[in-house]
Every structure is written in structure tokens, then in C-alpha cells.
Amino acid sequence: MLSFRKDQQVPLMVDFLFVEWLGKPVWMWLGFHVLIAALLAFDLGLLHRDKEHEIGVRESLLLTAFYFTLGIAFGGFIWWEFGWNAGEEYVTGLVVEKSLSMDNVFVIAMILTGLGIPRAAQHRVLLWGILAAVVLRGLMIGLGAALVHQVHWILSLFAAFLIYAGLKILFSGEEQPGNFGESRIVRWFKRRFRVTPELHGQRFAVRKADPRTGRKALWFTPLALALVLVNGADVIFAVDSVPAIFAITTDTFIVYTSNIFAILGLRALYFALAAMVDRFAYLKTALAFILIFIGAKIVVADTLGWIDVPAWVSLVVTLVLLGGGVAYSLWRTRGAAAAEPDHARAEHEARIHRA
């Protein structure tokens, strides 16, 4: 059994904080997770104490700007500690991950709409979904980092997958939203678990009588089913986004922190994009080109060694493609935007009439 004198404990603790883990001192990893925990506590405990509060588009955009600004500010810390190149890689990774997460937002919107989850309850699903996403992304990034550092040619495999994913999006045609309420995974879940047909406030599970036995049993609510589907969607999209960030940098700390900051803003971004999902019909094409570009960058720079592509070039190309996709989508759907006020007015009058 080890024993230390009191005067030895403080120096030992200080030494431990400066021990390197995955390329960075322990104090950086601990400090980052303390910051994330504080942000989540602030979001849950202060911003959304009212469980029935519905997040509007304006509040969503303000929260998105807050999280993105905080993510950029953390990039300033990366630049201060590790230099200009590391700062470029972090900001590029943050922008790429934020761009790719937009596609995830549209799928989440279809899931929550298909299951009939009201807007007042959606933020609870998304909050717990983000907590799970942080853990899942951490595991996937850890695995990816181990593979990249042990088997360098794995980057070429990542490149092939990214190019394939981009081409598949380009040539797969327009996807139909589908009815998530009747999907196979929903039917499978309902066959194996007790699921209530109605919501019970914002609870994920309740205890109620089983009609077959008459005894009290644990039942999941549609909110729990939505959480499972949202987490499943994040895992699927992480298969694209994690290789994409490793194509920009193999620094595990930069990969992880940029990913987590992109995820943190995802819930806030959801409520703005979900309200205007039909206005971004061509954004998926821009995301496909981003994936293809990143994959081609690996082939040209890392596999063939023809040319070194700086991080700022990847950042500029990503911003141009993303901005072009957003602008073209808004331009092509401008007629739908003009019709929205009339539609909203008709709905408002219908609600008044029903009341």
C-alpha cells in the first residue's frame, strides 16, 4: 500500500495534472470537460427551468450564435497554446462538423415530427440526446485516433469512404421523409418493450398497470422512443463526420473539442432549421461536395503526397460550399417563403375559430 506525507500530496497532484494523455496534459482535458459540464448545467438549469417553454426561432438563433462564439473563443485558446496552425485546424474542424451536423438536424426533425413530439418536449429529448452524443463521439474519436496513429493508411480508407458518401448523396436522388412512427425500428422497439401510446409530460418512463397481468410495470413513453432514434441518427452521421475531421487534423484534442462544440450548438440550431426545413432543399448537395472535397484532399495530400493543402484552404472551401448551398436554397424556395405568412395567418385564424 502506497503512503505519502502531507507535504508530498500537493506536488504529486500538480505533477499529475501535467502528465500527457493523448498528446495533451491532463489539466487541459479536465478543464475542457468542466467547461462543458458548466455549459450543460447553465443550459438545463437556467435557460430551460420552465419545462413547458417552447424555443422559438429567434431564441434558437441567439443560442446558436452563443455556442458558436464560445467555440471560436476556445479556438483562440488553442491558437494561444499551440500556435497558428493548430488554431486553423481547430476552426476548420469546427466549421466542417457544424456544416455536416445540419443534415443531422433535418433527420431529427423528421423523427420528432413523425412521432408527434410537441415542441415543448423536444428540447428535453435533444438535451439528453446531446449528452449521449458526447459520450458516443468520445468513444468513436478515441477508436479513430488509435487507428490513425497505429495504422496510417487508415486515412486512405477514410478518404475513400468520404468520397463514396458524397457521391451517394449526389446521385441518390431526393429522399422521401418517410413515416418514422411506422418504421421497422419503431415496430421492433414496441414488440420488445412496453410503450405507452400517449405522452406523460416530459417523462421517458412511467409505472402503470399492464393490461395483460393487471400488475404495475415499467412503460416507456414516446419520448424515450424518440431519444433512441435521435441517438441512432447521431451514430450514423458520426460515421461521416469523424473521418472528415481526421482528414483535417490527427491531433486528438483538436478533433475531440471541435466535435463537442459542434454538437453543443446542435440543439439550439435545431429549432431554427426545423422551422425552415423546406427552405434548405439544396443544402444536402453542398454537404456532399464538402465530403468529396475532404476525401480528395486526403488522396492528394496524404496518400499521393502531390501537394500540401493548408487548413485555411479547407476552411475557405467549406465556407464557400456551405454558403453557396444556403444561398441557392433560399433563392430557389423564395416563393415558398412568400406563402408562409398567409399559411401562418390561416392557421392562427383556425385556432381562434376552434377556441
Secondary structure, DSSP 4 states (H G I P E B T S, - for coil): -----HHHHHHHHHHHHTSEETTEEHHHHHHHHHHHHHHHHHIIIIIT-STTPPP-HHHHHHHHHHHHHHHHHHHHHHHHHH-HHHHHHHHHHHHHHHHHHHHHHHHHHHHHHHTT--HHHHHHHHHHHHHHHHHHHHHHHHHHHHHHHH-TTHHHHHHHHHHHHHHHHHHS-PPP---GGGSHHHHHHHHHS-B-SS--TT-SEEEEE-TTT-SEEEEE-HHHHHHHHHHHHHHHHHHHHHHHHHTT---HHHHHHHHHHHHHTHHHHHHHHHHTGGGGTTHHHHHHHHHHHHHHHIIIIIIS-S----HHHHHHHHHHHHHHHHHHHHHHTHHHHHHHHHHHHHHHHHHHHH-
